[in-house]
Amino acid sequence: MEDRMSGTSKTTSAGAGGGGAVYVLGLIGALVYYWQHAHGFWVHVWAVVEALLWPAFVVYHLLGHLAT
């Protein structure tokens, strides 16, 4: 939208930003789940990595099931 008086343009982004909140909730849930099932220092480190990368694991396994 252009402001006719000043010649500048304004943009609006109504409704944006909801996906980030969903991802953070999924990240927290995954971290709690993997942390509870970990025993030992390096397994806890791997639990944090898995919590960060859980969407990639989900997509990989879903595509594997679709391929069979």
NUBADREN-141511 format. One record per atom (N, C-alpha, C, CB): residue number from 1; residue in three letters; atom name; x, y, z. Coordinates in Angstrom, 2 decimals, decimal comma. Atoms other than C-alpha are relative to their C-alpha. Glycine has a CB too. Layout:
<dogus>
<i NUM	aa Ala	at CA	x X	y Y	z Z>
...
</dogus>
This chain:
<dogus>
<i 1	aa Met	at N	x 0,84	y -1,16	z 0,00>
<i 1	aa Met	at CA	x 0,00	y 0,00	z 0,00>
<i 1	aa Met	at C	x 0,90	y 1,23	z 0,00>
<i 1	aa Met	at CB	x -0,96	y -0,01	z 1,21>
<i 2	aa Glu	at N	x -0,86	y -1,17	z 0,12>
<i 2	aa Glu	at CA	x 1,47	y 3,32	z -0,99>
<i 2	aa Glu	at C	x -0,65	y 1,21	z 0,66>
<i 2	aa Glu	at CB	x 0,32	y 0,30	z -1,47>
<i 3	aa Asp	at N	x 0,47	y -1,22	z -0,62>
<i 3	aa Asp	at CA	x 1,13	y 6,44	z 1,07>
<i 3	aa Asp	at C	x 0,20	y 1,12	z -1,02>
<i 3	aa Asp	at CB	x 0,76	y 0,31	z 1,35>
<i 4	aa Arg	at N	x -0,08	y -0,99	z 1,08>
<i 4	aa Arg	at CA	x 0,34	y 9,17	z -1,50>
<i 4	aa Arg	at C	x 0,69	y 1,28	z 0,44>
<i 4	aa Arg	at CB	x -1,39	y 0,32	z -0,52>
<i 5	aa Met	at N	x -0,60	y -1,25	z -0,46>
<i 5	aa Met	at CA	x 1,58	y 12,02	z 0,68>
<i 5	aa Met	at C	x 1,52	y -0,08	z 0,08>
<i 5	aa Met	at CB	x -0,56	y 0,37	z 1,36>
<i 6	aa Ser	at N	x -1,45	y 0,06	z -0,22>
<i 6	aa Ser	at CA	x 5,08	y 10,76	z 1,45>
<i 6	aa Ser	at C	x 0,71	y -0,83	z -1,06>
<i 6	aa Ser	at CB	x 0,29	y -0,56	z 1,35>
<i 7	aa Gly	at N	x -0,63	y 0,81	z 1,03>
<i 7	aa Gly	at CA	x 5,70	y 8,34	z -1,42>
<i 7	aa Gly	at C	x 0,62	y -1,28	z 0,52>
<i 7	aa Gly	at CB	x 1,05	y 0,81	z -0,69>
<i 8	aa Thr	at N	x -0,54	y 1,23	z -0,56>
<i 8	aa Thr	at CA	x 6,62	y 5,49	z 0,92>
<i 8	aa Thr	at C	x -1,05	y -1,10	z -0,07>
<i 8	aa Thr	at CB	x 0,46	y 0,21	z 1,45>
<i 9	aa Ser	at N	x 0,94	y 1,11	z 0,04>
<i 9	aa Ser	at CA	x 5,07	y 2,05	z 0,87>
<i 9	aa Ser	at C	x 0,00	y -0,71	z 1,35>
<i 9	aa Ser	at CB	x 0,36	y -1,00	z -1,13>
<i 10	aa Lys	at N	x 0,16	y 0,71	z -1,26>
<i 10	aa Lys	at CA	x 3,75	y 0,09	z 3,82>
<i 10	aa Lys	at C	x -0,44	y -1,42	z -0,31>
<i 10	aa Lys	at CB	x -1,03	y 0,71	z 0,93>
<i 11	aa Thr	at N	x 0,42	y 1,39	z 0,16>
<i 11	aa Thr	at CA	x 3,44	y -3,67	z 4,06>
<i 11	aa Thr	at C	x -0,56	y -0,50	z 1,32>
<i 11	aa Thr	at CB	x 1,17	y -0,89	z -0,48>
<i 12	aa Thr	at N	x 0,57	y 0,62	z -1,19>
<i 12	aa Thr	at CA	x 1,34	y -5,66	z 6,46>
<i 12	aa Thr	at C	x 0,13	y -1,50	z -0,12>
<i 12	aa Thr	at CB	x -1,47	y 0,42	z 0,20>
<i 13	aa Ser	at N	x -0,08	y 1,46	z -0,02>
<i 13	aa Ser	at CA	x 1,69	y -9,27	z 7,48>
<i 13	aa Ser	at C	x -0,96	y -0,53	z 1,06>
<i 13	aa Ser	at CB	x 1,45	y -0,49	z 0,28>
<i 14	aa Ala	at N	x 1,01	y 0,46	z -0,95>
<i 14	aa Ala	at CA	x -1,54	y -10,18	z 9,19>
<i 14	aa Ala	at C	x -0,03	y -1,52	z 0,04>
<i 14	aa Ala	at CB	x -1,39	y 0,55	z -0,38>
<i 15	aa Gly	at N	x 0,12	y 1,44	z -0,17>
<i 15	aa Gly	at CA	x -1,69	y -13,69	z 10,60>
<i 15	aa Gly	at C	x 1,30	y -0,77	z -0,13>
<i 15	aa Gly	at CB	x -0,96	y -0,52	z -0,98>
<i 16	aa Ala	at N	x -1,28	y 0,70	z 0,16>
<i 16	aa Ala	at CA	x 2,01	y -14,51	z 10,24>
<i 16	aa Ala	at C	x 0,58	y -0,33	z 1,37>
<i 16	aa Ala	at CB	x 0,99	y 0,86	z -0,81>
<i 17	aa Gly	at N	x -0,72	y 0,30	z -1,21>
<i 17	aa Gly	at CA	x 4,12	y -16,18	z 12,89>
<i 17	aa Gly	at C	x -0,55	y -1,13	z 0,84>
<i 17	aa Gly	at CB	x 0,06	y 1,18	z 0,82>
<i 18	aa Gly	at N	x 0,58	y 1,08	z -0,80>
<i 18	aa Gly	at CA	x 1,91	y -19,01	z 14,14>
<i 18	aa Gly	at C	x 0,79	y -1,29	z -0,08>
<i 18	aa Gly	at CB	x -1,40	y -0,25	z -0,44>
<i 19	aa Gly	at N	x -0,76	y 1,24	z 0,17>
<i 19	aa Gly	at CA	x 4,15	y -21,76	z 12,78>
<i 19	aa Gly	at C	x 1,18	y -0,11	z 0,95>
<i 19	aa Gly	at CB	x 0,49	y -0,11	z -1,41>
<i 20	aa Gly	at N	x -1,15	y 0,02	z -0,90>
<i 20	aa Gly	at CA	x 7,08	y -20,77	z 14,97>
<i 20	aa Gly	at C	x -0,38	y -0,46	z 1,40>
<i 20	aa Gly	at CB	x 0,62	y 1,37	z 0,08>
<i 21	aa Ala	at N	x 0,47	y 0,41	z -1,33>
<i 21	aa Ala	at CA	x 5,06	y -21,22	z 18,15>
<i 21	aa Ala	at C	x -0,27	y -1,50	z 0,03>
<i 21	aa Ala	at CB	x -1,27	y 0,78	z 0,39>
<i 22	aa Val	at N	x 0,28	y 1,44	z 0,08>
<i 22	aa Val	at CA	x 3,94	y -24,68	z 17,03>
<i 22	aa Val	at C	x 1,31	y -0,78	z -0,01>
<i 22	aa Val	at CB	x -0,84	y -0,33	z -1,27>
<i 23	aa Tyr	at N	x -1,29	y 0,68	z 0,04>
<i 23	aa Tyr	at CA	x 7,53	y -25,65	z 16,24>
<i 23	aa Tyr	at C	x 0,67	y 0,00	z 1,38>
<i 23	aa Tyr	at CB	x 0,92	y 0,67	z -1,03>
<i 24	aa Val	at N	x -0,62	y -0,08	z -1,32>
<i 24	aa Val	at CA	x 8,74	y -24,47	z 19,66>
<i 24	aa Val	at C	x -0,68	y -0,96	z 0,96>
<i 24	aa Val	at CB	x -0,07	y 1,44	z 0,55>
<i 25	aa Leu	at N	x 0,70	y 0,96	z -0,86>
<i 25	aa Leu	at CA	x 6,03	y -26,47	z 21,42>
<i 25	aa Leu	at C	x 0,40	y -1,43	z -0,34>
<i 25	aa Leu	at CB	x -1,53	y 0,17	z -0,14>
<i 26	aa Gly	at N	x -0,46	y 1,33	z 0,41>
<i 26	aa Gly	at CA	x 7,03	y -29,52	z 19,38>
<i 26	aa Gly	at C	x 1,42	y -0,26	z 0,46>
<i 26	aa Gly	at CB	x -0,09	y -0,15	z -1,50>
<i 27	aa Leu	at N	x -1,39	y 0,12	z -0,46>
<i 27	aa Leu	at CA	x 10,69	y -28,88	z 20,23>
<i 27	aa Leu	at C	x 0,06	y -0,31	z 1,49>
<i 27	aa Leu	at CB	x 0,78	y 1,28	z -0,30>
<i 28	aa Ile	at N	x 0,01	y 0,24	z -1,45>
<i 28	aa Ile	at CA	x 9,94	y -28,73	z 23,96>
<i 28	aa Ile	at C	x -0,52	y -1,40	z 0,30>
<i 28	aa Ile	at CB	x -0,87	y 1,06	z 0,72>
<i 29	aa Gly	at N	x 0,54	y 1,34	z -0,22>
<i 29	aa Gly	at CA	x 7,81	y -31,86	z 23,81>
<i 29	aa Gly	at C	x 0,98	y -1,09	z -0,38>
<i 29	aa Gly	at CB	x -1,26	y -0,17	z -0,78>
<i 30	aa Ala	at N	x -0,98	y 0,98	z 0,44>
<i 30	aa Ala	at CA	x 10,45	y -33,75	z 21,86>
<i 30	aa Ala	at C	x 1,18	y -0,05	z 0,96>
<i 30	aa Ala	at CB	x 0,48	y 0,31	z -1,41>
<i 31	aa Leu	at N	x -1,12	y -0,03	z -0,95>
<i 31	aa Leu	at CA	x 13,19	y -32,61	z 24,25>
<i 31	aa Leu	at C	x -0,36	y -0,74	z 1,28>
<i 31	aa Leu	at CB	x 0,40	y 1,45	z 0,31>
<i 32	aa Val	at N	x 0,42	y 0,70	z -1,21>
<i 32	aa Val	at CA	x 11,22	y -33,83	z 27,26>
<i 32	aa Val	at C	x -0,07	y -1,50	z -0,25>
<i 32	aa Val	at CB	x -1,37	y 0,52	z 0,47>
<i 33	aa Tyr	at N	x 0,14	y 1,43	z 0,31>
<i 33	aa Tyr	at CA	x 10,44	y -37,15	z 25,57>
<i 33	aa Tyr	at C	x 1,37	y -0,67	z -0,13>
<i 33	aa Tyr	at CB	x -0,80	y -0,19	z -1,30>
<i 34	aa Tyr	at N	x -1,32	y 0,62	z 0,21>
<i 34	aa Tyr	at CA	x 14,01	y -37,87	z 24,40>
<i 34	aa Tyr	at C	x 0,85	y 0,05	z 1,27>
<i 34	aa Tyr	at CB	x 0,73	y 0,70	z -1,14>
<i 35	aa Trp	at N	x -0,78	y -0,14	z -1,23>
<i 35	aa Trp	at CA	x 15,53	y -36,61	z 27,68>
<i 35	aa Trp	at C	x -0,39	y -1,07	z 1,01>
<i 35	aa Trp	at CB	x -0,20	y 1,40	z 0,62>
<i 36	aa Gln	at N	x 0,46	y 1,00	z -0,95>
<i 36	aa Gln	at CA	x 13,39	y -39,00	z 29,75>
<i 36	aa Gln	at C	x 0,49	y -1,40	z -0,38>
<i 36	aa Gln	at CB	x -1,52	y 0,01	z 0,08>
<i 37	aa His	at N	x -0,42	y 1,32	z 0,45>
<i 37	aa His	at CA	x 14,53	y -41,97	z 27,65>
<i 37	aa His	at C	x 1,52	y -0,13	z -0,13>
<i 37	aa His	at CB	x -0,65	y -0,31	z -1,32>
<i 38	aa Ala	at N	x -1,46	y 0,02	z 0,12>
<i 38	aa Ala	at CA	x 18,23	y -41,08	z 27,77>
<i 38	aa Ala	at C	x 0,64	y -0,38	z 1,33>
<i 38	aa Ala	at CB	x 0,53	y 1,38	z -0,47>
<i 39	aa His	at N	x -0,77	y 0,40	z -1,19>
<i 39	aa His	at CA	x 20,71	y -42,65	z 30,20>
<i 39	aa His	at C	x 1,47	y 0,15	z -0,34>
<i 39	aa His	at CB	x -0,34	y -1,48	z 0,44>
<i 40	aa Gly	at N	x -1,41	y -0,25	z 0,26>
<i 40	aa Gly	at CA	x 24,25	y -41,29	z 30,21>
<i 40	aa Gly	at C	x 0,20	y 1,35	z -0,66>
<i 40	aa Gly	at CB	x 0,59	y -1,11	z -0,87>
<i 41	aa Phe	at N	x -0,31	y -1,35	z 0,49>
<i 41	aa Phe	at CA	x 25,98	y -38,07	z 29,18>
<i 41	aa Phe	at C	x -0,19	y 0,14	z -1,49>
<i 41	aa Phe	at CB	x 1,41	y 0,38	z 0,36>
<i 42	aa Trp	at N	x 0,05	y -0,14	z 1,46>
<i 42	aa Trp	at CA	x 26,35	y -38,67	z 25,44>
<i 42	aa Trp	at C	x -1,39	y -0,29	z -0,54>
<i 42	aa Trp	at CB	x 1,02	y -0,93	z -0,66>
<i 43	aa Val	at N	x 1,38	y 0,26	z 0,43>
<i 43	aa Val	at CA	x 22,85	y -40,05	z 25,15>
<i 43	aa Val	at C	x -0,87	y 1,23	z 0,24>
<i 43	aa Val	at CB	x -0,58	y -1,24	z 0,75>
<i 44	aa His	at N	x 0,73	y -1,25	z -0,24>
<i 44	aa His	at CA	x 21,55	y -36,82	z 26,70>
<i 44	aa His	at C	x 0,38	y 1,05	z -1,06>
<i 44	aa His	at CB	x 0,30	y 0,54	z 1,41>
<i 45	aa Val	at N	x -0,41	y -0,91	z 1,07>
<i 45	aa Val	at CA	x 23,60	y -34,82	z 24,19>
<i 45	aa Val	at C	x -0,73	y -0,36	z -1,29>
<i 45	aa Val	at CB	x 1,55	y -0,06	z -0,22>
<i 46	aa Trp	at N	x 0,71	y 0,45	z 1,20>
<i 46	aa Trp	at CA	x 22,08	y -36,91	z 21,38>
<i 46	aa Trp	at C	x -1,49	y 0,31	z 0,11>
<i 46	aa Trp	at CB	x 0,23	y -1,51	z -0,23>
<i 47	aa Ala	at N	x 1,41	y -0,34	z -0,20>
<i 47	aa Ala	at CA	x 18,62	y -36,29	z 22,89>
<i 47	aa Ala	at C	x -0,28	y 1,45	z -0,38>
<i 47	aa Ala	at CB	x -0,41	y -0,25	z 1,47>
<i 48	aa Val	at N	x 0,15	y -1,40	z 0,38>
<i 48	aa Val	at CA	x 19,10	y -32,55	z 22,44>
<i 48	aa Val	at C	x 0,06	y 0,14	z -1,53>
<i 48	aa Val	at CB	x 1,10	y 0,88	z 0,67>
<i 49	aa Val	at N	x -0,10	y -0,04	z 1,46>
<i 49	aa Val	at CA	x 20,19	y -33,09	z 18,81>
<i 49	aa Val	at C	x -1,28	y -0,54	z -0,64>
<i 49	aa Val	at CB	x 1,23	y -0,82	z -0,48>
<i 50	aa Glu	at N	x 1,23	y 0,57	z 0,53>
<i 50	aa Glu	at CA	x 17,17	y -35,31	z 18,16>
<i 50	aa Glu	at C	x -1,18	y 0,95	z 0,18>
<i 50	aa Glu	at CB	x -0,31	y -1,33	z 0,68>
<i 51	aa Ala	at N	x 1,08	y -0,95	z -0,23>
<i 51	aa Ala	at CA	x 14,86	y -32,72	z 19,71>
<i 51	aa Ala	at C	x 0,04	y 1,15	z -1,00>
<i 51	aa Ala	at CB	x 0,07	y 0,54	z 1,43>
<i 52	aa Leu	at N	x -0,13	y -1,08	z 0,98>
<i 52	aa Leu	at CA	x 16,22	y -30,06	z 17,35>
<i 52	aa Leu	at C	x -0,35	y -0,47	z -1,41>
<i 52	aa Leu	at CB	x 1,41	y 0,56	z 0,01>
<i 53	aa Leu	at N	x 0,18	y 0,50	z 1,36>
<i 53	aa Leu	at CA	x 15,99	y -32,29	z 14,27>
<i 53	aa Leu	at C	x -1,20	y -0,91	z -0,17>
<i 53	aa Leu	at CB	x 1,23	y -0,74	z -0,43>
<i 54	aa Trp	at N	x 1,12	y 0,94	z 0,07>
<i 54	aa Trp	at CA	x 12,73	y -34,17	z 14,98>
<i 54	aa Trp	at C	x -0,83	y 0,13	z -1,26>
<i 54	aa Trp	at CB	x -0,88	y 0,19	z 1,18>
<i 55	aa Pro	at N	x 0,79	y -0,02	z 1,23>
<i 55	aa Pro	at CA	x 10,92	y -32,83	z 11,90>
<i 55	aa Pro	at C	x 0,65	y -0,79	z -1,14>
<i 55	aa Pro	at CB	x -0,23	y 1,43	z -0,45>
<i 56	aa Ala	at N	x -0,70	y 0,76	z 1,04>
<i 56	aa Ala	at CA	x 13,58	y -34,34	z 9,65>
<i 56	aa Ala	at C	x -0,17	y -1,49	z 0,22>
<i 56	aa Ala	at CB	x 1,49	y 0,37	z -0,02>
<i 57	aa Phe	at N	x 0,21	y 1,42	z -0,29>
<i 57	aa Phe	at CA	x 13,25	y -37,71	z 11,40>
<i 57	aa Phe	at C	x -1,42	y -0,42	z -0,37>
<i 57	aa Phe	at CB	x 0,27	y -0,30	z 1,49>
<i 58	aa Val	at N	x 1,40	y 0,32	z 0,31>
<i 58	aa Val	at CA	x 9,45	y -37,60	z 11,02>
<i 58	aa Val	at C	x -0,19	y -0,12	z -1,50>
<i 58	aa Val	at CB	x -0,94	y 1,07	z 0,58>
<i 59	aa Val	at N	x 0,16	y 0,03	z 1,45>
<i 59	aa Val	at CA	x 9,59	y -36,79	z 7,31>
<i 59	aa Val	at C	x 0,73	y -1,20	z -0,59>
<i 59	aa Val	at CB	x 0,53	y 1,30	z -0,63>
<i 60	aa Tyr	at N	x -0,76	y 1,14	z 0,51>
<i 60	aa Tyr	at CA	x 12,26	y -39,43	z 6,69>
<i 60	aa Tyr	at C	x -0,76	y -1,32	z 0,21>
<i 60	aa Tyr	at CB	x 1,37	y -0,08	z 0,70>
<i 61	aa His	at N	x 0,71	y 1,25	z -0,29>
<i 61	aa His	at CA	x 10,26	y -42,19	z 8,38>
<i 61	aa His	at C	x -1,36	y -0,06	z -0,71>
<i 61	aa His	at CB	x -0,21	y -0,14	z 1,51>
<i 62	aa Leu	at N	x 1,26	y -0,01	z 0,75>
<i 62	aa Leu	at CA	x 6,96	y -41,10	z 6,78>
<i 62	aa Leu	at C	x 0,22	y -0,34	z -1,47>
<i 62	aa Leu	at CB	x -0,68	y 1,36	z 0,12>
<i 63	aa Leu	at N	x -0,30	y 0,32	z 1,40>
<i 63	aa Leu	at CA	x 8,52	y -41,18	z 3,32>
<i 63	aa Leu	at C	x 0,43	y -1,45	z -0,16>
<i 63	aa Leu	at CB	x 1,09	y 0,93	z -0,54>
<i 64	aa Gly	at N	x -0,37	y 1,40	z 0,03>
<i 64	aa Gly	at CA	x 10,01	y -44,59	z 4,13>
<i 64	aa Gly	at C	x -1,22	y -0,90	z 0,03>
<i 64	aa Gly	at CB	x 0,91	y -0,33	z 1,15>
<i 65	aa His	at N	x 1,23	y 0,80	z -0,05>
<i 65	aa His	at CA	x 6,56	y -45,92	z 5,00>
<i 65	aa His	at C	x -0,81	y 0,14	z -1,28>
<i 65	aa His	at CB	x -0,84	y 0,41	z 1,19>
<i 66	aa Leu	at N	x 0,73	y -0,21	z 1,25>
<i 66	aa Leu	at CA	x 5,04	y -44,40	z 1,87>
<i 66	aa Leu	at C	x 0,63	y -0,78	z -1,16>
<i 66	aa Leu	at CB	x -0,06	y 1,48	z -0,34>
<i 67	aa Ala	at N	x -0,72	y 0,68	z 1,08>
<i 67	aa Ala	at CA	x 7,68	y -46,05	z -0,31>
<i 67	aa Ala	at C	x -0,28	y -1,51	z 0,00>
<i 67	aa Ala	at CB	x 1,51	y 0,24	z 0,12>
<i 68	aa Thr	at N	x 0,24	y 1,46	z -0,05>
<i 68	aa Thr	at CA	x 6,76	y -49,57	z 0,87>
<i 68	aa Thr	at C	x -1,42	y -0,35	z -0,32>
<i 68	aa Thr	at CB	x 0,36	y -0,54	z 1,35>
</dogus>
